[in-house]
Protein backbone atom coordinates (compact mmCIF):
# COMPACT_ATOMS: atom_id res chain seq x y z
CA UNK A 1 0.00 0.00 0.00
CA UNK A 2 1.13 3.52 -0.77
CA UNK A 3 1.50 5.59 2.40
CA UNK A 4 0.83 8.82 0.51
CA UNK A 5 -1.89 7.43 -1.72
CA UNK A 6 -3.99 6.12 1.19
CA UNK A 7 -4.48 9.61 2.64
CA UNK A 8 -7.65 11.41 1.60
CA UNK A 9 -7.35 14.97 0.32
CA UNK A 10 -9.55 17.50 2.12
CA UNK A 11 -11.09 20.05 -0.25
CA UNK A 12 -10.89 23.64 1.08
CA UNK A 13 -14.21 25.54 1.42
CA UNK A 14 -13.45 28.08 -1.33
CA UNK A 15 -12.41 25.48 -3.95
CA UNK A 16 -14.73 23.72 -6.41
CA UNK A 17 -13.69 20.28 -7.66
CA UNK A 18 -15.35 18.15 -10.33
CA UNK A 19 -14.39 15.04 -12.27
CA UNK A 20 -15.31 15.02 -15.97
CA UNK A 21 -14.26 11.88 -17.84
CA UNK A 22 -10.57 11.38 -17.20
CA UNK A 23 -9.92 15.00 -16.07
CA UNK A 24 -10.25 16.60 -12.67
CA UNK A 25 -11.20 20.29 -12.81
CA UNK A 26 -10.36 22.54 -9.85
CA UNK A 27 -11.28 26.18 -9.41
CA UNK A 28 -10.23 28.38 -6.48
CA UNK A 29 -9.59 32.00 -5.57
CA UNK A 30 -6.14 32.02 -7.22
CA UNK A 31 -7.17 30.42 -10.53
CA UNK A 32 -8.31 27.32 -12.41
CA UNK A 33 -6.35 24.13 -13.06
CA UNK A 34 -7.09 20.78 -14.61
CA UNK A 35 -5.24 17.49 -14.41
CA UNK A 36 -5.54 14.41 -16.58
CA UNK A 37 -6.16 11.37 -14.39
CA UNK A 38 -4.78 7.91 -15.02
CA UNK A 39 -8.14 6.11 -15.17
CA UNK A 40 -6.64 2.82 -16.42
CA UNK A 41 -4.94 2.18 -13.09
CA UNK A 42 -6.70 4.38 -10.49
CA UNK A 43 -10.23 5.27 -9.39
CA UNK A 44 -10.72 8.84 -8.18
CA UNK A 45 -13.86 9.78 -6.23
CA UNK A 46 -15.20 12.86 -4.44
CA UNK A 47 -17.13 12.12 -1.20
CA UNK A 48 -17.97 14.46 1.71
CA UNK A 49 -15.55 17.22 0.62
CA UNK A 50 -12.71 14.70 0.30
CA UNK A 51 -10.95 13.25 -2.72
CA UNK A 52 -10.04 9.60 -2.44
CA UNK A 53 -7.83 7.67 -4.84
CA UNK A 54 -7.77 3.87 -4.95
CA UNK A 55 -5.90 1.54 -7.30
CA UNK A 56 -7.78 -0.98 -9.42
CA UNK A 57 -4.93 -3.48 -8.97
CA UNK A 58 -2.15 -3.37 -6.36
CA UNK A 59 0.82 -4.05 -8.61
CA UNK A 60 4.11 -2.39 -7.71
CA UNK A 61 3.98 0.12 -10.61
CA UNK A 62 0.40 1.07 -9.71
CA UNK A 63 1.51 1.98 -6.17
CA UNK A 64 4.00 4.50 -7.59
CA UNK A 65 1.37 6.09 -9.83
CA UNK A 66 -1.10 6.08 -6.92
CA UNK A 67 1.13 8.21 -4.67
CA UNK A 68 2.15 10.48 -7.57
CA UNK A 69 -1.46 11.13 -8.59
CA UNK A 70 -2.43 12.01 -5.02
CA UNK A 71 0.53 14.39 -4.65
CA UNK A 72 -0.23 16.16 -7.95
CA UNK A 73 -3.88 16.72 -6.98
CA UNK A 74 -2.89 17.94 -3.50
CA UNK A 75 -0.28 20.36 -4.92
CA UNK A 76 -2.83 21.85 -7.31
CA UNK A 77 -5.39 22.28 -4.50
CA UNK A 78 -2.85 24.09 -2.32
CA UNK A 79 -1.73 26.24 -5.27
CA UNK A 80 -5.19 27.46 -6.26
CA UNK A 81 -6.30 28.07 -2.66
CA UNK A 82 -3.19 29.52 -0.93
CA UNK A 83 -0.48 29.73 -3.60
CA UNK A 84 3.24 29.04 -3.31
CA UNK A 85 6.02 31.46 -2.38
CA UNK A 86 9.81 31.15 -2.58
CA UNK A 87 12.21 33.78 -1.24
CA UNK A 88 15.70 34.22 -2.72
CA UNK A 89 18.58 36.30 -1.37
CA UNK A 90 21.51 37.81 -3.28
CA UNK A 91 24.70 37.74 -1.21
CA UNK A 92 27.77 39.59 -2.44
CA UNK A 93 29.18 43.07 -2.92
CA UNK A 94 27.39 44.78 -5.79
CA UNK A 95 24.90 41.97 -6.39
CA UNK A 96 21.56 43.51 -7.40
CA UNK A 97 18.30 42.66 -9.10
CA UNK A 98 15.80 45.02 -10.75
CA UNK A 99 12.48 44.46 -12.51
CA UNK A 100 12.33 45.64 -16.12
CA UNK A 101 8.91 44.87 -17.54
CA UNK A 102 8.62 41.08 -17.83
CA UNK A 103 12.31 40.51 -17.05
CA UNK A 104 14.62 40.60 -14.06
CA UNK A 105 17.94 42.37 -14.60
CA UNK A 106 20.71 40.85 -12.49
CA UNK A 107 24.09 42.39 -11.67
CA UNK A 108 26.08 39.45 -10.32
CA UNK A 109 29.72 40.52 -10.61
CA UNK A 110 30.10 39.62 -14.28
CA UNK A 111 31.19 42.13 -16.93
CA UNK A 112 27.60 42.21 -18.23
CA UNK A 113 24.09 42.28 -16.82
CA UNK A 114 21.96 39.14 -17.03
CA UNK A 115 18.33 39.41 -18.16
CA UNK A 116 16.02 36.64 -16.92
CA UNK A 117 12.57 36.25 -18.52
CA UNK A 118 9.73 35.73 -16.04
CA UNK A 119 7.37 32.98 -17.24
CA UNK A 120 3.62 33.48 -17.30
CA UNK A 121 1.96 32.53 -14.03
CA UNK A 122 4.79 33.78 -11.80
CA UNK A 123 4.75 37.14 -10.02
CA UNK A 124 8.01 38.64 -8.80
CA UNK A 125 8.58 41.22 -6.07
CA UNK A 126 12.03 42.64 -5.33
CA UNK A 127 12.84 44.31 -1.98
CA UNK A 128 16.02 46.36 -1.41
CA UNK A 129 17.50 44.98 -4.69
CA UNK A 130 18.74 41.87 -2.88
CA UNK A 131 15.59 40.01 -1.83
CA UNK A 132 13.46 38.35 -4.52
CA UNK A 133 10.01 36.90 -3.77
CA UNK A 134 8.46 34.51 -6.31
CA UNK A 135 4.71 33.80 -6.09
CA UNK A 136 2.59 31.43 -8.17
CA UNK A 137 0.01 28.68 -8.20
CA UNK A 138 2.07 25.94 -9.89
CA UNK A 139 4.54 24.30 -7.48
CA UNK A 140 6.60 22.73 -10.26
CA UNK A 141 6.92 25.97 -12.25
CA UNK A 142 7.84 28.14 -9.27
CA UNK A 143 10.47 25.60 -8.16
CA UNK A 144 11.95 25.47 -11.67
CA UNK A 145 12.13 29.27 -11.91
CA UNK A 146 13.82 29.48 -8.47
CA UNK A 147 16.34 26.79 -9.49
CA UNK A 148 17.08 28.59 -12.79
CA UNK A 149 17.68 31.88 -10.96
CA UNK A 150 19.94 30.18 -8.39
CA UNK A 151 21.89 28.58 -11.26
CA UNK A 152 22.86 32.05 -12.57
CA UNK A 153 25.30 32.48 -9.67
CA UNK A 154 25.69 29.38 -7.46
CA UNK A 155 26.95 29.99 -3.93
CA UNK A 156 30.68 29.50 -3.53
CA UNK A 157 31.66 27.93 -0.19
CA UNK A 158 34.54 30.26 0.81
CA UNK A 159 32.90 33.71 0.94
CA UNK A 160 29.33 32.47 0.45
CA UNK A 161 28.63 34.84 -2.43
CA UNK A 162 25.78 33.94 -4.76
CA UNK A 163 22.02 33.41 -4.85
CA UNK A 164 20.47 31.38 -2.04
CA UNK A 165 16.94 30.48 -1.07
CA UNK A 166 15.74 31.56 2.35
CA UNK A 167 16.75 29.12 5.06
CA UNK A 168 19.29 27.32 2.85
CA UNK A 169 22.35 26.12 4.81
CA UNK A 170 25.74 26.47 3.16
CA UNK A 171 28.76 24.94 4.83
CA UNK A 172 31.49 27.56 4.89
CA UNK A 173 34.93 26.21 4.01
CA UNK A 174 38.09 27.45 5.63
CA UNK A 175 40.53 29.20 3.32
CA UNK A 176 44.26 28.57 2.92
CA UNK A 177 46.42 28.67 6.04
CA UNK A 178 50.01 29.83 6.13
C-alpha positions as CSV (number, residue, x, y, z in Angstrom):
1,X,0.0,0.0,0.0
2,X,1.1,3.5,-0.8
3,X,1.5,5.6,2.4
4,X,0.8,8.8,0.5
5,X,-1.9,7.4,-1.7
6,X,-4.0,6.1,1.2
7,X,-4.5,9.6,2.6
8,X,-7.7,11.4,1.6
9,X,-7.4,15.0,0.3
10,X,-9.6,17.5,2.1
11,X,-11.1,20.0,-0.3
12,X,-10.9,23.6,1.1
13,X,-14.2,25.5,1.4
14,X,-13.5,28.1,-1.3
15,X,-12.4,25.5,-4.0
16,X,-14.7,23.7,-6.4
17,X,-13.7,20.3,-7.7
18,X,-15.4,18.1,-10.3
19,X,-14.4,15.0,-12.3
20,X,-15.3,15.0,-16.0
21,X,-14.3,11.9,-17.8
22,X,-10.6,11.4,-17.2
23,X,-9.9,15.0,-16.1
24,X,-10.3,16.6,-12.7
25,X,-11.2,20.3,-12.8
26,X,-10.4,22.5,-9.9
27,X,-11.3,26.2,-9.4
28,X,-10.2,28.4,-6.5
29,X,-9.6,32.0,-5.6
30,X,-6.1,32.0,-7.2
31,X,-7.2,30.4,-10.5
32,X,-8.3,27.3,-12.4
33,X,-6.4,24.1,-13.1
34,X,-7.1,20.8,-14.6
35,X,-5.2,17.5,-14.4
36,X,-5.5,14.4,-16.6
37,X,-6.2,11.4,-14.4
38,X,-4.8,7.9,-15.0
39,X,-8.1,6.1,-15.2
40,X,-6.6,2.8,-16.4
41,X,-4.9,2.2,-13.1
42,X,-6.7,4.4,-10.5
43,X,-10.2,5.3,-9.4
44,X,-10.7,8.8,-8.2
45,X,-13.9,9.8,-6.2
46,X,-15.2,12.9,-4.4
47,X,-17.1,12.1,-1.2
48,X,-18.0,14.5,1.7
49,X,-15.6,17.2,0.6
50,X,-12.7,14.7,0.3
51,X,-11.0,13.3,-2.7
52,X,-10.0,9.6,-2.4
53,X,-7.8,7.7,-4.8
54,X,-7.8,3.9,-4.9
55,X,-5.9,1.5,-7.3
56,X,-7.8,-1.0,-9.4
57,X,-4.9,-3.5,-9.0
58,X,-2.1,-3.4,-6.4
59,X,0.8,-4.0,-8.6
60,X,4.1,-2.4,-7.7
61,X,4.0,0.1,-10.6
62,X,0.4,1.1,-9.7
63,X,1.5,2.0,-6.2
64,X,4.0,4.5,-7.6
65,X,1.4,6.1,-9.8
66,X,-1.1,6.1,-6.9
67,X,1.1,8.2,-4.7
68,X,2.1,10.5,-7.6
69,X,-1.5,11.1,-8.6
70,X,-2.4,12.0,-5.0
71,X,0.5,14.4,-4.7
72,X,-0.2,16.2,-8.0
73,X,-3.9,16.7,-7.0
74,X,-2.9,17.9,-3.5
75,X,-0.3,20.4,-4.9
76,X,-2.8,21.9,-7.3
77,X,-5.4,22.3,-4.5
78,X,-2.8,24.1,-2.3
79,X,-1.7,26.2,-5.3
80,X,-5.2,27.5,-6.3
81,X,-6.3,28.1,-2.7
82,X,-3.2,29.5,-0.9
83,X,-0.5,29.7,-3.6
84,X,3.2,29.0,-3.3
85,X,6.0,31.5,-2.4
86,X,9.8,31.1,-2.6
87,X,12.2,33.8,-1.2
88,X,15.7,34.2,-2.7
89,X,18.6,36.3,-1.4
90,X,21.5,37.8,-3.3
91,X,24.7,37.7,-1.2
92,X,27.8,39.6,-2.4
93,X,29.2,43.1,-2.9
94,X,27.4,44.8,-5.8
95,X,24.9,42.0,-6.4
96,X,21.6,43.5,-7.4
97,X,18.3,42.7,-9.1
98,X,15.8,45.0,-10.8
99,X,12.5,44.5,-12.5
100,X,12.3,45.6,-16.1
101,X,8.9,44.9,-17.5
102,X,8.6,41.1,-17.8
103,X,12.3,40.5,-17.1
104,X,14.6,40.6,-14.1
105,X,17.9,42.4,-14.6
106,X,20.7,40.9,-12.5
107,X,24.1,42.4,-11.7
108,X,26.1,39.4,-10.3
109,X,29.7,40.5,-10.6
110,X,30.1,39.6,-14.3
111,X,31.2,42.1,-16.9
112,X,27.6,42.2,-18.2
113,X,24.1,42.3,-16.8
114,X,22.0,39.1,-17.0
115,X,18.3,39.4,-18.2
116,X,16.0,36.6,-16.9
117,X,12.6,36.2,-18.5
118,X,9.7,35.7,-16.0
119,X,7.4,33.0,-17.2
120,X,3.6,33.5,-17.3
121,X,2.0,32.5,-14.0
122,X,4.8,33.8,-11.8
123,X,4.8,37.1,-10.0
124,X,8.0,38.6,-8.8
125,X,8.6,41.2,-6.1
126,X,12.0,42.6,-5.3
127,X,12.8,44.3,-2.0
128,X,16.0,46.4,-1.4
129,X,17.5,45.0,-4.7
130,X,18.7,41.9,-2.9
131,X,15.6,40.0,-1.8
132,X,13.5,38.3,-4.5
133,X,10.0,36.9,-3.8
134,X,8.5,34.5,-6.3
135,X,4.7,33.8,-6.1
136,X,2.6,31.4,-8.2
137,X,0.0,28.7,-8.2
138,X,2.1,25.9,-9.9
139,X,4.5,24.3,-7.5
140,X,6.6,22.7,-10.3
141,X,6.9,26.0,-12.3
142,X,7.8,28.1,-9.3
143,X,10.5,25.6,-8.2
144,X,12.0,25.5,-11.7
145,X,12.1,29.3,-11.9
146,X,13.8,29.5,-8.5
147,X,16.3,26.8,-9.5
148,X,17.1,28.6,-12.8
149,X,17.7,31.9,-11.0
150,X,19.9,30.2,-8.4
151,X,21.9,28.6,-11.3
152,X,22.9,32.0,-12.6
153,X,25.3,32.5,-9.7
154,X,25.7,29.4,-7.5
155,X,26.9,30.0,-3.9
156,X,30.7,29.5,-3.5
157,X,31.7,27.9,-0.2
158,X,34.5,30.3,0.8
159,X,32.9,33.7,0.9
160,X,29.3,32.5,0.4
161,X,28.6,34.8,-2.4
162,X,25.8,33.9,-4.8
163,X,22.0,33.4,-4.9
164,X,20.5,31.4,-2.0
165,X,16.9,30.5,-1.1
166,X,15.7,31.6,2.3
167,X,16.8,29.1,5.1
168,X,19.3,27.3,2.9
169,X,22.3,26.1,4.8
170,X,25.7,26.5,3.2
171,X,28.8,24.9,4.8
172,X,31.5,27.6,4.9
173,X,34.9,26.2,4.0
174,X,38.1,27.4,5.6
175,X,40.5,29.2,3.3
176,X,44.3,28.6,2.9
177,X,46.4,28.7,6.0
178,X,50.0,29.8,6.1
